[in-house]
Amino acid sequence: MFDVTIIGAGVIGNSIARELCKYRLNVCVIEKDPDVGNGTSKANSAIVHAGFDAKPGTLKGRLNSEGNKMFDKLSEELDFPFKRIGSLVVCFEKSGIENLEKLKKQGIENGVPGLEILDEDKVKKMEPNLSDNVEAALYAPTGGIVCPYEMTIALAENAFTNGVKFKLNTRVTSIVKNSGRYLIKTDRGDVESKIVVNAAGVFSDEINNMVSDKKLNIIPRKGEYCLFDKSVGDIVSRIIFQLPTKLGKGVLVTPTVDGNLLIGPDAEDIDDKEDLNTTDKGLNFIISKASLSVKKLPMRQVITSFSGLRAHGTGDFVIGEAEDAENFINAAGIESPGLSSSPAIAAVIRDIIIDKLKPGKNSEFNPIRKGIPKFREMTNEERKKLIAEDPKYGRIICRCETVTEGEIVNAIKRPLGARSVDGVKKRTRAGMGRCQGGFCGPRVVQILARELNISPEEVTKSGKDSNLLVGKDKENVPA
């Protein structure tokens, strides 16, 4: 019997789990995928929005502004990359300045500091590679960039080491209210819980509708992206937005925390909640739109494209106890700015649960999590010291990203460690560089097989039914 069971191990679910382990509570996280952060938290714009987009008075408006302010402390405690680089919302016609003023006013009402309308000259001095057609921009100095999957993993590891139980590879099939408790049936056994938190992303409507007659309808909204090589990562130094439309904030151009350049997303409402295919139409659209913001996008430097799904719902976040299901708490419809709002969303859910269960504080809670040492960011002296402690850090496996064998082994052995090639990739960046795993992929498979004590044929790209190898090459040829 758990006090609280959270369904979904994305950035929202893990943020909530970490908040709850500050108290004397028995907490469980159930996730259908084989790793944490495999859904929306893995593939998004990686932006920490300042908070001027959402209408004042909405949950999005309040929680974005509050969440943004919490990232510095979180990043310091949990050792994930976060940078406040500022953002610009650009317009290409003088008539658009009026809309920039409206955004600024919204931002001020939402509590966003430092907002400023910049004329063409000031914008061009800040970002000389912007289009000649830019007329003005709204500048928000508190906008930032983050690595969303590293953040999600960091939250999960810290929750785990503070006592939260994780049930991965576990799909919820039904939820039944039973004598004031919830019986959560899964494909790997039953779980009993006093309180259930629904943080299931694009599947949050399905989880809610198992329990409540107040039905939710979540539409998966797909967005496609192009990622550029680090050699062109400095084309812009801030997040570049275009004036938003009713479908979202438009196509952005931004540096990433790892030094790449990212453009996207588009916005397409689809039916399939697991459709992550990219399309010529979608990629051509984001390229054409991004080219309006930045002169001469270096398209020959694109190293990969990908897509992610946002949980589009009622227009605002759905947060709180379901009206007709006591102790069933939703964190549903968490689309943009969900990542930016995640620390504040977790605090809201925490307060609801603490008010219900009234647990004492956990005096043994440790807020500090140390990430995997990043060889690529070290000085030569730091590298020599690390190699002396563990020679595996002296063997480079991924040349593009300068990832060592020591880092990969660390990723596998640490709390909630990697069990697949994608798991290693998210934790170390091995395979995320220019060659996209062409060089390091086979070695990563070998290391996984060795450390997990399995055959290379059992190593998967990302869990069930994604095996990379089927047998040995030329195994029947006589010596």
C-alpha positions in Angstrom: 0.0 0.0 0.0 1.4 3.4 -1.1 0.4 6.8 0.3 0.7 8.3 -3.2 1.1 6.7 -6.6 2.1 8.9 -9.6 1.3 7.6 -13.1 3.8 9.0 -15.5 7.6 9.5 -15.2 8.1 12.6 -17.3 9.2 15.9 -16.0 5.9 16.5 -14.3 5.6 13.1 -12.6 9.2 13.2 -11.4 9.0 16.8 -10.2 6.0 15.8 -8.0 7.8 12.7 -6.8 10.8 14.7 -5.7 8.6 17.2 -3.8 6.7 14.5 -2.0 9.9 12.7 -0.8 10.6 15.8 1.3 7.9 14.3 3.6 7.4 11.0 5.3 5.3 9.4 2.6 5.5 6.1 0.8 5.5 7.1 -2.9 5.5 5.1 -6.1 5.9 6.2 -9.7 4.4 3.9 -12.5 5.7 4.4 -16.0 4.7 2.4 -19.1 8.1 2.9 -20.8 11.4 1.3 -19.9 13.0 4.6 -18.9 12.0 7.9 -17.3 11.5 10.9 -19.6 10.6 8.9 -22.7 7.6 11.0 -23.9 7.1 14.7 -24.2 9.9 15.3 -21.7 12.4 13.8 -24.2 11.5 15.8 -27.4 10.5 19.4 -27.0 11.9 22.9 -27.5 14.0 22.8 -24.3 12.9 26.3 -23.4 12.3 27.8 -20.0 9.8 30.4 -21.0 9.8 33.8 -19.2 6.0 33.7 -18.8 4.6 36.5 -21.0 2.6 34.3 -23.4 -0.2 32.9 -21.3 -3.2 35.1 -20.3 -3.2 36.5 -16.8 -5.4 34.7 -14.4 -4.8 31.3 -16.0 -2.8 28.5 -14.4 -0.4 28.7 -17.4 0.2 32.3 -16.7 0.8 32.0 -12.9 2.7 28.7 -12.9 5.0 29.6 -15.8 6.2 32.7 -14.0 6.6 31.0 -10.7 8.3 27.9 -12.2 10.8 30.0 -14.2 12.1 31.5 -10.9 12.7 28.0 -9.4 15.1 26.7 -12.1 18.4 28.3 -10.8 18.1 26.5 -7.4 16.9 23.2 -9.0 19.8 23.2 -11.5 22.3 23.8 -8.7 20.9 21.1 -6.5 20.4 18.5 -9.1 23.4 19.2 -11.4 21.6 19.5 -14.8 22.4 22.2 -17.4 20.4 25.4 -17.4 21.3 28.8 -18.8 19.4 32.1 -18.7 20.2 33.5 -22.1 17.1 35.6 -22.6 14.5 35.5 -25.4 13.4 37.8 -28.2 9.9 37.8 -29.8 10.5 39.4 -33.2 8.0 41.0 -35.5 8.5 41.8 -39.2 6.0 44.6 -39.6 5.6 47.9 -37.7 1.9 46.9 -37.1 3.2 44.0 -35.0 4.7 46.3 -32.4 1.2 46.8 -30.9 1.0 43.0 -30.3 4.5 43.1 -28.7 3.1 45.7 -26.3 0.2 43.4 -25.5 2.6 40.6 -24.7 4.7 42.8 -22.5 1.6 43.9 -20.6 0.6 40.3 -20.1 4.0 39.4 -18.9 4.0 42.3 -16.4 0.6 41.1 -15.1 2.0 37.6 -14.8 5.0 38.9 -12.8 7.7 38.6 -15.4 10.6 41.0 -14.7 12.7 43.1 -17.1 10.5 43.0 -20.2 11.5 45.6 -22.8 10.5 46.5 -26.3 13.6 46.9 -28.5 13.7 48.8 -31.8 15.3 47.4 -34.9 18.8 48.8 -34.2 19.0 47.4 -30.7 17.8 44.0 -31.9 20.3 43.9 -34.7 23.1 44.8 -32.3 22.1 42.0 -30.0 21.6 39.4 -32.8 23.3 40.5 -36.0 22.2 37.3 -37.9 18.6 38.1 -37.6 16.6 38.8 -40.8 16.8 42.3 -42.3 13.0 42.4 -42.1 12.9 42.4 -38.3 11.2 45.7 -37.1 11.2 45.2 -33.3 11.3 42.7 -30.6 10.1 42.0 -27.0 13.1 41.2 -24.9 12.7 38.9 -21.8 16.0 38.5 -19.9 14.7 35.7 -17.8 14.1 33.3 -20.7 16.3 30.2 -20.5 17.4 26.9 -22.0 17.6 23.6 -20.3 18.3 19.9 -21.2 14.8 18.5 -20.6 15.7 14.8 -20.4 18.8 15.4 -18.2 16.5 17.5 -15.9 13.9 14.7 -15.8 16.5 12.0 -15.1 18.0 14.2 -12.4 14.6 14.6 -10.7 14.0 10.9 -10.9 17.4 9.9 -9.5 17.0 12.3 -6.6 13.5 11.0 -5.9 14.7 7.4 -6.1 17.7 7.9 -3.7 15.2 9.6 -1.3 13.0 6.5 -1.2 10.5 6.8 -4.0 9.7 3.4 -5.7 9.8 3.3 -9.5 7.9 0.7 -11.5 9.1 1.0 -15.1 7.9 -1.0 -18.1 4.5 -1.1 -16.3 1.3 -0.1 -18.1 -1.8 0.8 -16.2 -4.8 -1.1 -17.5 -7.6 0.1 -15.1 -8.1 2.0 -11.8 -10.8 1.0 -9.3 -11.9 2.8 -6.2 -12.0 0.3 -3.4 -12.9 1.0 0.2 -11.5 4.6 0.1 -8.4 3.4 -1.7 -7.5 3.0 -5.3 -6.6 -0.4 -6.9 -4.4 0.3 -9.9 -4.3 -2.7 -12.1 -1.2 -3.0 -14.4 0.2 -5.5 -16.8 2.7 -6.4 -14.1 0.5 -6.7 -11.0 -1.7 -4.6 -8.9 -0.8 -1.5 -6.9 -2.9 -0.1 -4.0 -2.7 3.6 -3.1 -4.5 6.1 -0.9 -3.9 8.9 -3.5 -3.4 8.7 -7.3 -1.7 11.5 -9.3 -2.3 11.5 -13.0 0.8 12.8 -14.8 0.5 10.6 -17.9 1.1 13.3 -20.5 -0.8 12.6 -23.8 -2.4 9.6 -22.1 -3.7 11.6 -19.1 -7.2 11.7 -20.5 -7.3 7.9 -20.6 -6.1 7.7 -17.0 -8.6 10.3 -15.8 -11.5 8.6 -17.7 -10.8 5.3 -15.9 -11.9 7.0 -12.7 -14.0 10.2 -13.4 -17.2 10.9 -15.2 -15.8 14.3 -15.9 -14.2 13.2 -19.1 -11.0 14.7 -20.5 -10.0 14.8 -24.2 -6.3 15.2 -24.8 -5.2 15.7 -28.4 -1.7 14.8 -29.3 -0.2 17.9 -31.0 2.9 16.9 -33.0 5.8 19.3 -33.5 8.8 18.6 -35.7 12.4 20.0 -35.2 15.7 20.2 -37.0 19.0 20.0 -35.0 22.1 21.6 -36.4 25.8 20.8 -35.7 27.7 22.6 -33.0 29.8 24.4 -35.6 26.8 26.7 -36.2 25.4 26.8 -32.7 26.4 30.5 -32.2 24.3 31.9 -35.1 22.0 33.3 -32.4 22.8 33.7 -28.8 19.3 34.0 -27.5 16.0 32.3 -28.0 14.3 33.8 -31.1 10.5 33.6 -31.2 8.1 35.0 -33.8 4.8 36.6 -32.8 2.6 33.7 -31.6 -0.5 32.4 -33.4 -3.5 30.5 -31.9 -1.6 27.2 -32.5 1.3 28.2 -30.4 4.4 30.3 -30.1 5.5 29.8 -33.7 8.7 28.4 -35.0 11.7 29.3 -32.9 15.4 29.4 -33.4 17.5 28.8 -30.4 20.9 27.6 -29.1 20.8 24.5 -26.9 22.6 24.0 -23.6 25.0 21.6 -25.4 26.0 24.2 -28.1 23.8 23.1 -31.0 21.2 25.1 -32.9 17.6 24.1 -32.9 14.6 25.1 -35.0 11.0 24.2 -34.7 8.3 23.2 -34.0 5.3 23.1 -36.3 1.9 22.2 -34.8 -0.2 19.3 -36.2 -3.1 17.7 -34.3 -3.0 14.0 -34.8 -4.9 10.9 -33.6 -2.0 8.5 -32.9 -0.5 9.1 -29.5 2.7 7.3 -30.4 3.3 8.8 -33.9 6.7 10.4 -33.8 7.4 10.3 -37.6 8.9 13.3 -39.3 7.6 14.4 -42.6 8.8 16.4 -45.6 5.9 18.7 -45.2 6.5 19.4 -41.5 10.3 19.9 -41.9 10.0 22.1 -44.9 7.5 24.2 -43.0 9.7 24.8 -40.0 12.7 25.5 -42.3 10.8 28.1 -44.2 9.4 29.8 -41.1 12.8 29.8 -39.3 14.3 31.4 -42.3 12.1 34.4 -41.8 13.8 35.0 -38.5 17.5 34.2 -39.3 19.4 35.0 -42.5 21.0 32.1 -44.4 20.2 29.2 -42.2 23.1 26.7 -42.8 20.9 23.7 -43.8 23.9 21.6 -44.8 24.7 21.5 -41.1 21.5 19.7 -40.0 22.6 16.5 -38.2 19.1 15.1 -37.4 15.4 15.8 -37.2 12.9 14.6 -34.7 9.4 15.2 -33.5 7.6 15.3 -30.1 4.0 15.3 -28.9 2.3 17.9 -26.7 -0.7 17.1 -24.6 -3.2 19.6 -26.0 -6.4 19.8 -23.9 -8.8 22.5 -22.7 -6.5 25.4 -23.3 -5.3 25.6 -19.7 -3.6 23.1 -17.5 -6.0 20.7 -15.6 -4.5 20.6 -12.1 -6.3 19.4 -9.0 -8.6 16.8 -7.5 -11.3 15.4 -9.9 -14.7 16.7 -8.8 -16.2 13.2 -8.6 -13.2 11.2 -7.6 -11.8 12.0 -4.1 -8.0 11.6 -3.8 -7.6 11.3 -7.6 -5.5 14.3 -8.6 -4.9 15.4 -12.2 -1.8 17.1 -13.7 -3.3 16.8 -17.2 -3.2 18.8 -20.4 0.3 19.9 -19.6 1.4 21.4 -22.9 3.7 24.4 -23.4 4.8 26.0 -21.1 4.7 22.7 -19.1 8.4 22.2 -18.8 8.8 25.8 -17.6 6.0 25.4 -15.1 6.9 21.9 -13.9 8.5 23.0 -10.5 5.5 25.1 -9.7 3.0 22.5 -10.8 4.8 20.0 -8.5 4.5 22.5 -5.6 0.7 22.8 -6.2 0.2 19.1 -6.2 2.4 18.7 -3.2 0.4 21.1 -1.2 -2.9 19.4 -2.1 -1.5 16.0 -0.9 0.1 17.4 2.3 -3.2 19.1 3.2 -4.9 15.7 2.8 -2.4 13.3 4.5 -0.7 15.8 6.9 2.6 13.9 7.0 5.7 15.1 8.9 8.8 16.4 7.2 11.4 13.9 6.1 14.5 14.9 8.1 16.7 12.6 6.0 15.8 14.2 2.6 18.9 15.0 0.6 18.3 17.6 -2.1 21.6 17.1 -3.8 22.2 14.9 -6.8 25.5 14.8 -8.6 25.4 14.1 -12.3 27.8 12.1 -14.5 31.2 13.8 -14.9 31.4 15.4 -18.3 34.8 14.7 -19.7 34.2 17.2 -22.6 33.8 20.1 -20.2 36.9 19.4 -18.0 40.3 21.0 -18.0 43.3 18.8 -18.8 44.2 18.7 -15.1 40.7 17.6 -14.2 40.8 14.9 -16.9 44.2 13.6 -15.6 42.9 13.3 -12.1 39.7 11.5 -13.2 41.6 9.0 -15.4 44.0 8.3 -12.5 40.9 7.4 -10.3 39.3 5.3 -13.1 41.2 4.5 -16.4 37.8 4.0 -18.2 37.6 7.8 -18.4 40.7 7.7 -20.6 39.0 5.8 -23.3 36.9 7.9 -25.7 33.9 6.0 -27.1 31.9 8.8 -28.8 34.3 11.1 -30.7 31.7 13.7 -31.8 30.7 14.5 -28.2 33.9 13.4 -26.4 32.1 10.8 -24.3 34.3 8.3 -22.4 33.7 4.7 -21.4 33.7 5.8 -17.8 30.7 8.1 -18.4 28.8 5.3 -20.1 29.5 2.8 -17.3 28.5 5.5 -14.8 25.2 6.0 -16.7 24.5 2.2 -16.5 25.4 1.8 -12.9 23.8 4.9 -11.3 20.3 5.0 -9.8 17.6 4.2 -12.4 20.5 3.5 -14.7 20.5 3.2 -18.5 19.3 -0.2 -19.9 19.3 0.7 -23.6 21.3 2.6 -26.2 18.8 5.5 -26.0 19.2 5.4 -22.2 22.9 5.8 -22.5 22.4 8.5 -25.1 20.1 10.6 -22.9 22.5 10.4 -20.0 25.8 11.0 -21.7 25.1 12.3 -25.3 26.9 9.3 -26.8 25.4 9.2 -30.3 24.0 12.7 -30.3 26.8 14.2 -32.4 27.6 14.8 -36.0 27.7 11.1 -37.0 24.6 10.2 -34.9 26.1 7.1 -33.4 27.7 5.8 -36.6 31.0 5.4 -34.9 30.2 4.8 -31.2 27.0 2.8 -31.6 28.6 -0.7 -31.7 30.9 0.1 -28.8 27.9 1.3 -26.7 26.2 -2.0 -27.4 29.2 -3.9 -26.3 29.5 -1.9 -23.1 25.8 -2.4 -22.3 26.1 -6.1 -22.9 29.1 -6.4 -20.7 27.8 -4.3 -17.8 24.3 -5.8 -17.8 25.7 -9.3 -18.3 23.6 -10.0 -21.4 24.4 -10.9 -25.0 24.7 -8.1 -27.5 21.6 -9.5 -29.3 19.6 -8.6 -26.1 20.6 -5.0 -26.2 17.8 -2.7 -27.4 17.6 0.8 -28.8 14.8 1.7 -26.3 13.4 -1.3 -24.6 10.9 -3.9 -25.8 10.9 -5.0 -29.5 13.8 -2.6 -30.4 16.7 -5.1 -30.5 19.5 -3.9 -32.7 21.2 -7.2 -33.5 19.8 -10.5 -34.6 23.0 -12.6 -34.8 26.7 -12.7 -35.7 27.9 -11.7 -39.1 29.3 -14.7 -41.2 28.9 -17.0 -38.2 28.4 -20.1 -40.5 31.5 -19.4 -42.6 34.3 -22.0 -42.0 37.5 -20.6 -40.4 
